[in-house]
Amino acid sequence: MRKQDRLRLGDLEAEIMGYVWRSRRTTVREVWEQIYEKRKIAYTTVMTVMNRLTQKDILSREKIGVTYYYTPVVTKTQVIHAYIDDLVAKFGQGAASPLVKRLLSEGVAGADKEKILEIINKM
């Protein structure tokens, strides 16, 4: 499996990873409790997805006592870069300017928008 394919996340995978990135080290139960507040899914569903993310080397798992603790192997930035690389691969070099235009006009605000403009101005 290509690295970019491995880093392409489904909706539930992305939601789980968002929590793991914020927590840095977590359990299936902790993730499930957060997700269950928004959508009523089974604990075993979260466990299965986290096990698959471990198999894809996106998460690592360590057993301490009877509990498995999960930590991220890849950063959020690496996943975002993979999506951008995939976008450029699919649509060619011309994909970058509509992406930046969309981000600046509707996609981001505040500190993120300022950071993008700062990066552009430094180029």
Secondary structure, 3 states (H helix, E strand, C coil): CCHHHHCCCCHHHHHHHHHHHHHCCECHHHHHHHHHHHCCCCHHHHHHHHHHHHHCCCEEEEEECCEEEEEECCCHHHHHHHHHHHHHHHHCHHHHHHHHHHHHHHHCCHHHHHHHHHHHHHC
